[in-house]
Amino acid sequence: MNFKLATRITLASLGVVMLGLVAQTAKADNVVDFYCTPATCSSLPGTGTVTQTGPNYSTTGITVMNDSGPDSGSTTPFDLAFNTATGTISITGTGALSGETLVGTIESGWSGSGNTTTDLSFAANWGTLPADFAAFLGTPTGTDTGSVIYLTSTGAAESVDVLITPTPAAEPASLLLLGAGLLVLAGMSRRKVADLV
């Protein structure tokens, strides 16, 4: 291998490594959490009731608070609305947070009976996040693999927990590094074939 080729490969490799160092990655330790507990669900204004129609559940609004996320210090509530028949879910800010709307698609859901409650669980992909939530997660979308809503016999929400985590994605730097390595290997094998001829 001559000196020029070795220098080019070294510079290309260094460039790929530097790109990997500066590429933005999802903040895996950040989680957005919306909740209401048995102690707070009944005291929050506008806590909604969930309606069951056959195997489907829906509500126009359950009041929840942002426990972890960009609005976690606020005392302004959000409204959680969902419909398992249409697969839609949203969390919308109220009052001073009225511009904050998270929109998702329910991918799967199930219900069960607890001792005194009906337990709803679902997994959702959050395709639309406000800019501050996207910045908090480090990704423009989120995923939710375990939202839980506990309902009383009248359909009132007794406890709610919605956790949104960053959507896992392949890092562009990793893909670029793989591609650069494949190009180097292809170039070296081509050179060896040319040297043999």
C-alpha positions in Angstrom: 0.0 0.0 0.0 1.5 3.4 -0.9 1.8 6.4 1.3 -0.9 8.4 -0.5 -3.5 5.7 -0.2 -2.7 5.2 3.5 -3.0 9.0 4.1 -6.4 9.1 2.4 -7.8 6.2 4.3 -6.5 7.7 7.6 -8.1 11.1 6.8 -11.4 9.6 5.8 -11.5 7.4 8.9 -10.7 10.4 11.1 -13.5 12.4 9.4 -16.0 9.6 10.0 -15.0 9.3 13.7 -15.3 13.1 14.1 -18.8 13.0 12.6 -19.8 10.3 15.0 -18.7 12.4 17.9 -20.7 15.4 16.9 -23.9 13.6 15.7 -26.9 14.2 17.9 -28.2 11.1 19.7 -31.4 10.5 21.5 -31.3 11.1 25.3 -32.2 7.6 26.4 -32.3 8.6 30.1 -35.0 11.2 29.5 -38.6 10.0 29.9 -41.8 12.2 29.6 -44.3 11.1 32.2 -47.9 12.2 32.5 -49.9 11.0 35.5 -52.6 11.3 38.0 -52.8 9.2 41.2 -55.8 8.1 43.3 -55.1 11.1 45.5 -54.9 13.6 42.6 -57.2 12.2 39.9 -60.4 13.1 41.8 -59.1 16.5 42.8 -58.0 17.7 39.3 -60.5 19.7 37.4 -62.2 18.0 34.4 -61.1 14.4 35.1 -63.0 12.5 32.5 -64.8 9.2 32.3 -63.9 6.4 30.0 -66.7 4.9 28.0 -66.7 1.2 26.8 -68.4 0.3 23.6 -67.9 -3.4 22.9 -64.2 -4.1 23.1 -63.2 -0.5 22.6 -62.6 2.3 25.1 -62.6 6.1 24.6 -62.6 9.4 26.5 -62.7 13.0 25.6 -60.4 14.0 28.4 -58.7 12.8 31.6 -56.8 15.5 33.4 -53.1 14.6 33.9 -50.0 16.4 35.1 -46.6 16.4 33.5 -44.3 14.8 36.1 -41.2 14.4 34.0 -40.6 16.6 30.9 -40.3 20.2 29.9 -43.4 21.2 31.8 -42.8 19.2 34.9 -42.6 22.2 37.2 -45.9 23.6 36.0 -49.2 23.2 37.9 -51.2 23.6 34.7 -52.8 20.3 33.7 -53.0 18.5 30.4 -56.0 16.6 28.9 -55.5 13.0 27.9 -57.9 11.8 25.2 -58.0 8.5 23.3 -60.1 6.2 21.3 -59.0 2.5 20.9 -61.5 2.0 18.0 -59.7 4.6 15.9 -56.3 4.1 17.4 -55.9 7.8 18.3 -54.4 9.3 21.5 -53.5 12.9 22.4 -52.3 14.9 25.3 -53.2 18.6 25.1 -52.1 21.4 27.4 -54.6 23.7 29.0 -54.4 27.3 30.1 -50.9 28.7 29.7 -49.9 25.4 28.0 -52.7 25.4 25.4 -50.2 25.2 22.5 -48.7 22.0 23.7 -50.2 19.0 21.9 -48.8 15.5 21.7 -50.4 13.3 19.1 -50.0 9.5 18.8 -51.3 6.3 17.4 -52.3 3.4 19.6 -50.5 0.3 18.3 -51.9 -2.2 20.7 -54.1 -2.3 23.8 -55.6 -4.6 26.3 -57.9 -4.5 29.3 -58.2 -6.6 32.4 -60.0 -6.6 35.7 -58.3 -5.7 39.0 -59.7 -6.1 42.4 -61.9 -3.0 42.2 -60.9 -1.5 38.9 -60.7 -2.1 35.2 -57.2 -1.8 34.0 -56.4 -0.4 30.5 -53.0 -0.7 29.1 -51.7 0.3 25.6 -48.7 0.9 23.6 -48.5 4.0 21.3 -46.2 5.7 18.9 -46.1 9.5 19.4 -45.5 10.9 15.9 -46.2 14.6 16.7 -44.4 16.2 19.7 -44.1 19.9 20.5 -40.6 21.3 20.0 -39.8 21.5 23.7 -40.8 17.8 24.3 -38.8 16.7 21.2 -35.8 18.7 22.6 -36.3 17.1 26.0 -36.3 13.6 24.5 -33.6 14.3 21.9 -35.7 12.9 19.1 -38.7 14.3 17.1 -40.9 11.3 18.0 -41.6 9.1 21.0 -42.8 5.6 21.9 -44.9 4.4 24.7 -44.9 0.7 25.7 -46.9 0.7 28.8 -49.5 3.4 29.5 -51.8 2.3 32.2 -55.2 3.6 33.2 -57.1 2.3 36.2 -60.9 2.8 36.1 -63.5 2.6 38.8 -66.8 0.7 38.3 -68.3 4.0 37.0 -65.6 4.5 34.4 -63.9 7.3 36.2 -60.1 7.4 36.0 -58.6 6.5 39.4 -55.0 6.4 38.3 -53.2 7.2 35.0 -49.6 6.8 34.0 -48.3 7.6 30.5 -44.6 7.2 29.8 -43.1 8.5 26.6 -39.5 7.5 25.7 -37.3 8.5 22.8 -38.0 6.5 19.6 -35.0 4.2 19.0 -33.3 4.9 15.7 -30.1 3.9 14.0 -27.5 6.5 14.5 -26.5 8.2 11.3 -22.8 8.2 12.3 -22.9 4.4 12.8 -24.4 3.9 9.4 -21.9 6.3 7.9 -19.0 4.5 9.6 -20.3 1.1 8.3 -20.6 2.5 4.8 -17.1 4.0 4.9 -15.6 0.7 6.0 -17.4 -1.1 3.2 -16.0 1.4 0.7 -12.5 1.0 2.0 -12.7 -2.8 1.8 -14.1 -2.6 -1.8 -11.4 -0.2 -2.8 -8.7 -2.4 -1.3 -10.0 -5.6 -2.9 -10.2 -3.8 -6.2 -6.6 -2.6 -5.9 -5.5 -6.2 -5.1 -7.2 -7.6 -8.2 -5.6 -4.9 -10.3 -2.2 -5.7 -8.9 -2.6 -9.4 -9.7 -3.5 -8.7 -13.3 
